[in-house]
Amino acid sequence: MPDHATSSSPAVQAQLDRLTALSPGADILGLERITALLSRLGDPHLDLPPVFHVAGTNGKGSTCAFLRAAIEAAGHSVHVYSSPHLVRFNERIRLAGKLIDDDLLAALLSEVLDQAADLQASFFEVTTAAAFLAFARTPAAATIVEVGLGGRLDATNVIPNPVVTGIAALGIDHQSFLGHTLLEIAGEKAGIAKRGVRLVTMDYPKALRARIAAIAEAVGAPVHARGVAWTSETARSTVRYEDTGFSLVTNRPRLVGAHQSRNLALAIAMLRHQGALHVPEAAMRAAADWAHWPARMQRLADGPLVARLPAGSELWLDGAHNPNAAKPVEAALRRIAQGRPVTLVMGMLANKDADAVLRILSPSLARIVAIPVEGHAHYPPHALVEIAARYGVPGDGAPGIADALDRLSQQGPSVVLIAGSLYIAGEALVGNDQPPD
């Protein structure tokens, strides 16, 4: 099933099954099919509420969460399109503040698939078209659109006139689609730049800044980079954002990790560099406390999985599956563990760099329990155990999350991190009775 998409709704599941049969079964970049599909549907992407378009290897989802929190704190309704989902397909389409309901989702997928049969449209292209139909037909003050893969050739890049675009952290991922160097990947992400639309970015190494600036200049998009057009500083309990003639101090985000302060600042910078929507300072400050983004260094509350661990243990969850995402997770683990042993429960898709992720995480780990990612091409547990052993981390394999946690039940209180794949993260949320919304 593409993107692990299932639904408890028979009506939605029927359309997902239909999509599976029609889809080529793989990611295919390019704008030709999505453009043709949207044309058949009446070009709904031309009639969206003001769009905030966000790309990046890591942090784009969190940036969208901060944008949503600030806009809603200002009293506005907002649509959000994000991917992938953790538990329910509906998580991808948030309609005027609420996850799309099953009946409407089934009807929209049916409408799109009726027009897509001969186009060989991908799973993501059909989903994108359904989201844009929903957004165009439902009033809201703003639309937040997260890029699916890359930027230049991503299906969301058919949006011609966003009110602002943004690029979060850059790193190596999806090399078969985006290139094998950061320079190539930066170029693909910068492809969301549009003429006359401000492109707000983080601060990157000189070569990447130059690559992004060249692409933006070629299309006539002004670049507003961290460290040049705006700055942010993180203190023990606060984040200070500044741009020309403006300064704002917020609490540090409720989301765990120093990188989340930078993502918050990027969201504030995007709000500050657009003119379609009024978001007061109080609402920007509220975003630090209001934003919620599951499976990003999320501590799981009491539930069936937590109950399997010894009393006094902590169970954390993160979908880190590339080196750039692993670095802030390792830093967060050091602060969380405070000398206690840390066990990693990991499942990893076969197209990810498990060696690099384990190398980065290894200084904080006492043990690994490796598990499969059912339904997807993945590293066999023994392969992950062998990689971890090269970095001095012992471990073994287990058939699933619950069994992995049961193996830890006889040890003393510890910190356990479930990580490696967003699909594993979704299973953990379900297993601990903690829906993501």
Buried (B, 14 or more C-beta within 10 A) or exposed (E): BBBBBBBEBEBBBBBBBBBEEBBEEEBBBEBEBBBBBBEEBEEBBEEBBBBBBBBBBBBBBBBBBBBBBBBBBBEBBBBBBBBBBBBBBBBBBBBBBEBBEBEBBBBBBBBBBEBBEEBEBBBBBBBBBBBBBBBBEBEBBBBBBBBBBBBBBBBBBBBEEBBBBBBBBBBBBBEEBBBEEBBBBBBBBBBBBBEEBBBBBBBBEEEBBEBBBEBBEEBEBBBBBBEEBBBBEBEEEEBBBBBEEEEBEBBBBBBBBBBBBBBBBBBBBBBBBBEEBEBEEEBBBBBBBBBBBBBBBBEBEEBEBBEBBEEEBBBBBBBBBBBBBBBBBBBBBEEBBEEBBBBBBBBBBEBBBBBBBBBBBBEBBBBBBBBBBEEBEBBEBEBBBEBBEEBEBEBEBBEBBBBBBBBBEEBEEBBBBBBBBBBBBBBBBBBBEBEBE
